[in-house]
Amino acid sequence: MKNLLIKLSSATLLVCSMSAAQEIATWAGFRQGATVFTFDDGAPSHISLVAPEFDKFGYKASFYVVTNWIGNQYHKVLDWSGWQTLADNGHEIGSHSDSHPNGVMPDSEIASSKNTINSNVKGQDCNTITYPNCQEPDEATLKQNYIGGRICDGKIISKSPSNYYRLSSIGTGSADNRVTTTQNFTDLMNQAANQGGWVVFLTHGLAESDAVNGFASYSPTNLSAISGALAWAKQNDAKVWVTTFRNAIMYAQERDASTLALKSSDAQSVTYTLTHSLSTNIAPFDYPLSIRVQNTNNWSSVSASQAGAKIDAIIKDGFIYLDAVPNGGDIVIADGNAIPSSSSSEEEAIKPIKGNLPLAVFIENGAITVTGAQGIDIAVFNSLGQKIRETRGLGCEQKVYAGAKGMYIVKVGNKTFPVSL
């Protein structure tokens, strides 16, 4: 019996060792938790005040519009141009129904609101929804149109929720009276991170005197409290991932459905596969996942690519860290001090896939970020005109440079974008 126990213990240690050798992060960047800011009812101040505040800190938010209110003079958002500008800058524009009924939204508005947004906000796919009055409509129809939806039961979400169409949120502002100060925000963000989960905030209008809320008059929240929370998140970036509702849903679903496996290795390089079998009918599910693999060869520097496109990789604490796209091709990690042998995986073509984000270049989480560039050549030039990074678009979102602060030109295909890091 004693020998059997020893053998079982050894086997257990071996399994644990193998699983620890390669890992998919719970949240992007191996952060402990995620935070999502959602804004309902499409207030004019969401465009003029809220989005610029998020841009200032390099974060993105999710905005949910009532389609029939746009163009209504009493609502004061007279056209779609402002929402298009937000989408072009990396923010998410989602559905909050066509009519915002007093009760449950009609099932017919589930698809029609999505189609109206897609017709007027070009480049992105509307694939998340928030329910008016927090009452979920027909779930079968939701699943045909969206990857997730939000209710309002005031809870922090576990890392792997059982139902993505009933994701919890916590209301902010004077009426809800639970989240009114920066401290209230940061306490919940910290609590979610400590639990390995995520918190979704629900905000309507703003309390500032210069805010124009239109029909988003419920439970006004001080923008200064939100700004303070973003400043705290910036200081705690290694712990908290601030992202959009869409990105958090995509990451969590991909993470739980993906397998990271060693394909081959030699003295100069190792090749991994990262795959999932999620349906891509509603969204491509190509958000980059953060992974790490053990630096078994003790390389002092590394280079990495996926499907032949260069990607960033760093060595830390005996591991190699990088972001890679599930189903995006072989991931090759090579000794940075040696020239790896040629591999067919480095010649892979990136399969064209339908993107769900517009072609855009912006700063997010301290890095130059490109969206909607799958399969397109990308180059980054510094202020002297020197090319400092060359790669190709992989998933729906890609961090392409996170170096020194300054002015840069990013060329995506035949289009150029000036950005300030």
QUINOR-V800661 format. One record per backbone hydrogen bond with DSSP energy under -0.5 kcal/mol. CO is the residue of the C=O (numbers start at 1). NH is the residue of the N-H. If there is no record, write none. Layout:
CO&NH + CO&NH
//
This chain:
1&5 + 2&6 + 3&7 + 4&8 + 5&9 + 6&10 + 7&11 + 8&12 + 9&13 + 10&14 + 11&15 + 12&16 + 13&17 + 14&18 + 15&19 + 16&20 + 17&21 + 18&21 + 19&22 + 21&294 + 23&292 + 27&30 + 28&31 + 31&27 + 33&241 + 34&199 + 35&243 + 36&38 + 36&201 + 37&62 + 38&203 + 39&64 + 43&46 + 43&47 + 44&47 + 44&48 + 45&49 + 45&50 + 46&51 + 49&53 + 50&54 + 51&55 + 52&56 + 53&57 + 54&57 + 54&58 + 54&59 + 55&58 + 58&365 + 61&92 + 62&39 + 63&65 + 63&94 + 64&41 + 64&42 + 65&67 + 65&96 + 66&69 + 66&70 + 67&70 + 69&72 + 71&73 + 72&75 + 72&76 + 72&77 + 76&78 + 77&71 + 80&84 + 81&85 + 82&86 + 83&87 + 84&88 + 85&89 + 86&89 + 86&91 + 87&90 + 92&63 + 92&94 + 94&65 + 95&130 + 97&67 + 97&96 + 98&68 + 106&109 + 107&110 + 107&111 + 108&112 + 109&113 + 110&114 + 111&115 + 112&116 + 113&117 + 114&118 + 115&119 + 116&120 + 117&120 + 117&121 + 120&122 + 125&127 + 127&147 + 127&148 + 128&95 + 129&150 + 131&134 + 132&135 + 134&136 + 135&105 + 138&142 + 139&143 + 140&144 + 141&144 + 142&145 + 142&146 + 148&129 + 149&167 + 150&131 + 157&198 + 158&161 + 163&166 + 164&149 + 167&151 + 169&154 + 169&171 + 170&202 + 173&177 + 179&173 + 181&185 + 182&186 + 183&187 + 184&188 + 185&189 + 186&190 + 187&191 + 188&192 + 189&193 + 190&194 + 191&195 + 192&197 + 193&196 + 197&34 + 198&157 + 199&36 + 199&201 + 200&170 + 201&38 + 201&203 + 202&172 + 203&40 + 205&221 + 208&211 + 211&213 + 212&45 + 213&216 + 215&217 + 218&205 + 219&204 + 220&174 + 221&207 + 222&225 + 222&226 + 223&227 + 224&228 + 225&229 + 226&230 + 227&231 + 228&232 + 229&233 + 230&234 + 231&235 + 232&236 + 234&237 + 236&239 + 236&240 + 239&32 + 239&33 + 240&242 + 241&35 + 241&243 + 243&37 + 244&248 + 245&249 + 246&250 + 247&251 + 248&252 + 249&253 + 250&254 + 251&255 + 252&256 + 253&257 + 254&257 + 254&258 + 255&258 + 259&261 + 259&275 + 261&273 + 264&271 + 268&335 + 269&266 + 270&333 + 271&263 + 271&264 + 272&331 + 273&261 + 274&327 + 275&259 + 286&396 + 287&326 + 289&324 + 290&25 + 291&322 + 292&23 + 293&320 + 294&296 + 295&298 + 301&336 + 303&334 + 304&311 + 305&332 + 306&309 + 309&306 + 311&304 + 312&323 + 314&321 + 316&319 + 318&295 + 319&316 + 319&321 + 320&293 + 321&314 + 322&291 + 324&289 + 324&326 + 325&328 + 330&307 + 330&332 + 331&272 + 331&333 + 332&305 + 333&270 + 334&303 + 335&338 + 338&340 + 343&346 + 344&347 + 345&348 + 349&351 + 353&355 + 356&125 + 358&360 + 360&371 + 362&364 + 362&369 + 364&367 + 367&364 + 368&400 + 368&401 + 369&362 + 370&398 + 371&360 + 373&376 + 373&393 + 376&393 + 377&413 + 378&391 + 379&411 + 380&388 + 380&389 + 381&409 + 382&385 + 386&382 + 386&388 + 389&380 + 391&378 + 393&375 + 396&372 + 398&370 + 398&400 + 401&368 + 406&421 + 408&419 + 409&381 + 409&411 + 410&412 + 410&417 + 411&379 + 411&413 + 412&415 + 415&412 + 417&410 + 419&408 + 419&421
//
